Amino acid sequence: MSFTESKTHQNLKAAFAGESQANRRYTWMAQVAEKEGLPEVASLFKHSADGETGHALKHLMYLAAKAGDPATGLPLGDSLTNLKSAVAGETYEYTDMYPEFARVAREEGHAEIAAWFETLAKVERFHAGRFQDALTRLQAGGIAKPDADIAKHI
């Protein structure tokens, strides 16, 4: 059985998604606590969000090594490879995912959410374009690495 057909692969993908979502939820909860004037609670949520990020990144490390990008299925690795996966992921979001989500939301009578999904499709198209531009420039040698002496001060 290949790794991508294994239950472990599915578990890693689910764990990565869960930890990533926990990070975003706790980040939002920290903002709520700050608005409520509860810095201790906000700090607890922020630190927990950071921990969840660490967990998610470790899951992604295993996924990248064994199966590629959990969103696109494309390989992950160096920046050229990662940009290709990012372009594919963002393109899927603006061409298929968000338009379909908007259609369903509108069909179900959720016009405000449909409009939100349509806005996100436009944003994801912009993101795809930026990633594609960087990919094109990197392939053409148009993105230079900073001098090592300069880089250590960045």
C-alpha positions, 0 to 999 in steps of 0.5 A: 500500500502506498503512503497516500492510500494509508490511514496514516496519511488521512490521519496526518491530513486531518490532524494538520487541518485540525491544528491549523483551524485551532490556531485560527480559532484561538487567534480569534478568541485572543482578539475577543478577549483583548476587546473584553479587556482580559489580557490574561485570557488573551495571552493564554489563547495566543500561546495556545495558538502558537503551540497549535501552529507548531503541531500543524507544521510538524504534520505538514513536514511529514506530509510534504516528505511523504505525500506532498501538499495536502491541499493540491497533492503536488510536491512540496520542497524548494521555493520553486516547487512550493510556488507551483503548488501555491499557484495550483491551490489558489487557482482551484479556489478562485475557479472552482471552490469559491464560485461553487460555494457562492452558488450554493449559498445563494441558492440556499438564500444566504446572499451575504455569505455568497457575496463573501465567497465571491469576494474571496474568489477575487482575492484568491485570483490575485494571490494566484497571480502574485504566486505565478509572477514570483514563479515566473521571475524565479524561473527566469532568474529574476529573483536574486538571493540577498548577499549572505552578509546582508541576509543575516541582518534582514 
